[in-house]
Amino acid sequence: MSALLILVVAVLSAVPAPVVASHPVRAAPLVARFGWPVSSPRVVRRFDPPPRPWLAGHRGVDLAAGPGASVVVAGAGVVVFVGEVAGRGVVSVAHSGGLRTTYEPVTATVAVGDQLALGEPLGLLVAGHPGCPAPACLHWGLRRDDVYLDPLALLGLGWVRLLPLGGASLSGPL
């Protein structure tokens, strides 16, 4: 225990003191930088990541909307992928901070390399998303590097999950 305390003190003493600005500096909250990708959305399936990255899970949220609804970019970024995955149209947008959002199934109206501002159109929603209880659903995903995150967190609506320490496995829903 004392060895751990010494290690913590050594690490903390090596961290430089924060720089204090002469005026308040506030980071813009994610909520102000991101918005819904469809108008009047209704969440019909929540983010449900698997306990291990290689297992099945739901790595995004499904938003009910009408077929042909306009799909807009949830935050400013650059289009990095437009194409089909498993027979469905997908658009991926890279955002600052290593974030990437995905939108499917859509008929894209953008091209790779397009720079978009919050709320600019990406394409039109296509019916036929598997498991969708509505006429059409947008599957909206979020990743930071290779880690899938709840896209509702961009809007301040994501769930917080506390995980056990020490790599213990999760056997049921939290």
C-alpha positions in Angstrom: 0.0 0.0 0.0 2.8 2.4 0.9 4.5 1.7 -2.4 1.3 2.6 -4.2 1.1 5.9 -2.3 4.7 6.7 -3.1 4.0 6.0 -6.8 1.0 8.3 -6.8 2.9 11.1 -5.1 5.7 10.7 -7.6 3.4 10.9 -10.5 1.4 13.8 -9.2 4.6 15.8 -8.4 5.8 15.3 -12.0 2.6 16.9 -13.4 3.2 20.6 -14.2 1.0 23.2 -12.4 -1.9 24.4 -14.5 -1.5 27.7 -16.4 -3.9 30.4 -15.1 -5.3 32.7 -17.7 -5.9 36.3 -17.1 -9.5 35.9 -18.2 -11.9 33.0 -17.7 -11.5 30.3 -20.4 -14.4 27.9 -20.8 -14.5 25.0 -23.2 -17.7 25.0 -25.2 -20.0 22.2 -24.0 -20.6 19.4 -26.4 -24.3 20.2 -26.3 -23.6 23.6 -27.9 -21.5 22.1 -30.7 -23.7 19.2 -31.6 -27.4 18.7 -32.5 -29.9 16.1 -33.6 -29.2 14.6 -37.1 -33.0 14.4 -37.9 -35.9 16.7 -37.1 -38.3 15.7 -34.3 -36.4 12.5 -33.6 -37.8 9.7 -31.4 -35.2 7.3 -29.9 -36.5 3.8 -30.5 -33.4 1.9 -29.6 -30.6 3.1 -27.2 -26.9 2.5 -27.3 -26.1 -0.9 -25.9 -22.4 -1.8 -26.3 -21.2 -5.4 -25.9 -19.2 -6.3 -22.8 -16.3 -7.1 -25.2 -15.4 -5.3 -28.4 -15.8 -8.4 -30.6 -19.2 -9.4 -29.4 -22.6 -8.4 -30.8 -24.2 -5.2 -29.5 -25.9 -2.0 -30.6 -23.2 0.5 -31.2 -25.3 3.6 -31.7 -28.9 4.8 -31.4 -31.9 4.4 -33.7 -33.9 7.5 -34.3 -37.4 7.1 -35.9 -38.2 9.5 -38.7 -40.0 9.4 -42.0 -38.6 7.8 -45.1 -37.0 10.5 -47.2 -36.4 12.7 -44.1 -33.4 15.0 -44.4 -30.4 13.8 -42.4 -28.0 16.5 -41.3 -24.6 16.4 -39.8 -24.7 16.5 -36.0 -21.6 18.7 -35.7 -19.1 20.5 -37.8 -16.6 18.2 -39.5 -15.2 16.6 -42.7 -16.9 13.8 -44.6 -14.5 10.8 -44.5 -16.6 8.0 -45.9 -19.6 7.7 -48.3 -20.6 4.3 -49.5 -22.4 1.1 -48.8 -21.8 -1.2 -45.9 -23.8 -4.4 -45.8 -26.0 -3.1 -48.6 -26.9 0.1 -46.8 -25.8 3.7 -47.5 -23.4 5.1 -44.9 -21.9 8.5 -44.3 -19.1 9.0 -41.7 -17.9 12.5 -40.6 -14.7 13.2 -38.6 -15.0 15.9 -35.9 -12.5 17.6 -33.7 -11.2 15.7 -30.7 -10.9 12.4 -32.6 -14.7 11.9 -32.8 -16.4 10.3 -35.7 -20.2 10.1 -36.3 -21.9 7.7 -38.7 -25.3 7.8 -40.3 -27.2 5.0 -42.0 -29.2 4.1 -44.0 -29.0 7.2 -46.1 -28.8 8.2 -49.7 -25.9 10.6 -49.5 -25.8 14.1 -51.0 -22.2 14.8 -49.9 -18.8 13.5 -51.0 -15.6 12.5 -49.2 -13.7 15.7 -48.3 -16.7 17.9 -47.9 -16.4 20.3 -44.9 -19.7 20.7 -43.2 -21.1 23.0 -40.5 -23.5 21.8 -37.8 -26.9 21.1 -39.3 -25.8 20.9 -43.0 -27.5 18.1 -45.0 -25.8 14.8 -45.5 -28.5 13.0 -47.4 -32.0 11.4 -47.2 -33.1 8.7 -44.8 -33.9 5.4 -46.5 -36.5 2.9 -45.0 -35.4 -0.6 -44.2 -33.1 -0.4 -41.1 -33.2 -3.9 -39.5 -35.3 -4.0 -36.3 -36.8 -0.5 -36.8 -40.3 -0.4 -35.4 -41.1 2.8 -37.5 -41.4 3.4 -41.2 -37.7 4.4 -41.2 -34.9 4.7 -38.6 -31.6 6.5 -38.7 -28.8 4.5 -37.0 -26.6 7.2 -35.5 -23.2 6.1 -34.3 -20.3 7.7 -32.5 -16.7 6.6 -32.1 -13.5 8.1 -30.6 -10.7 6.2 -32.3 -11.8 2.5 -32.1 -14.1 3.0 -29.0 -17.8 3.2 -29.7 -19.6 5.8 -27.5 -23.3 6.8 -27.0 -24.1 9.5 -29.5 -26.7 10.9 -27.2 -23.8 12.1 -25.0 -23.1 14.7 -27.6 -26.5 16.2 -26.7 -26.1 15.8 -22.9 -28.5 12.8 -22.9 -26.2 9.8 -22.7 -26.3 7.2 -20.0 -23.5 7.1 -17.5 -22.3 3.6 -16.6 -20.0 2.8 -13.8 -17.8 -0.2 -14.5 -16.1 -2.4 -12.0 -12.3 -2.0 -11.3 -9.9 -4.7 -12.1 -11.4 -5.8 -15.5 -14.2 -7.8 -13.9 -16.7 -9.0 -16.6 -20.2 -7.8 -16.7 -22.8 -10.5 -16.9 -26.0 -8.4 -17.1 -27.5 -5.0 -17.9 -26.4 -2.1 -15.8 
